[in-house]
Every structure is written in structure tokens, then in C-alpha cells.
């Protein structure tokens, strides 16, 4: 479980990418991004999560995003990635 809080943008997206690297390196069946406390995201976030999907698929790891609401949910919907990122309500 990777809990993402606050704003994620170009200034700090690499911190999220580092968490992705760590999660994908471990031998686990799933990686879940809990974004319930994320208040802002931009294309940098989409890029990091897109790379996470690629890595998870290559490693046969299920990836999902939970807790997306408000502006964050809207950005994911506009980007057309809700299905690709397996965005779930809970």
C-alpha cells in the first residue's frame, strides 16, 4: 500500500516514483495506491502511475488506485486512465 497525501506535481513526483520503484522491486502480488488524501495531481502523477502500470504488468503484479475523489478523480477521468489504473472506489 502506497499512501499518497497532499499535492503531487512536477516538483515532487519523483518521490512517488521512488515509492513505485521500491514496491515493484519487492515480491508481492499487488500494489495499491491510496490517494484518498491526495489533494492535487497533474500530468507528472499520470506519468508516474503509467510507468507503475508498465512495471507491474511486466512483473505480474496487480496495481490499483483507491480513494480517488474530487479534483484528483476528475483528472484521472479526463486523462482517461481510470480503467488502466484500476481505479476503485474503496
Rosetta blueprint (number, residue, H / E / L):
1 X L
2 X E
3 X E
4 X E
5 X E
6 X E
7 X E
8 X E
9 X L
10 X L
11 X L
12 X L
13 X H
14 X H
15 X H
16 X H
17 X H
18 X H
19 X H
20 X H
21 X H
22 X H
23 X H
24 X H
25 X H
26 X L
27 X L
28 X L
29 X L
30 X E
31 X E
32 X E
33 X E
34 X E
35 X E
36 X E
37 X E
38 X E
39 X E
40 X E
41 X E
42 X L
43 X H
44 X H
45 X H
46 X H
47 X H
48 X H
49 X H
50 X H
51 X H
52 X H
53 X H
54 X H
55 X H
56 X H
57 X H
58 X H
59 X L
60 X L
61 X L
62 X E
63 X E
64 X E
65 X E
66 X E
67 X L
68 X L
69 X L
70 X H
71 X H
72 X H
73 X H
74 X H
75 X H
76 X H
77 X H
78 X H
79 X H
80 X L
81 X L
82 X L
83 X L
84 X L
85 X L
86 X L
87 X E
88 X E
89 X L
90 X L
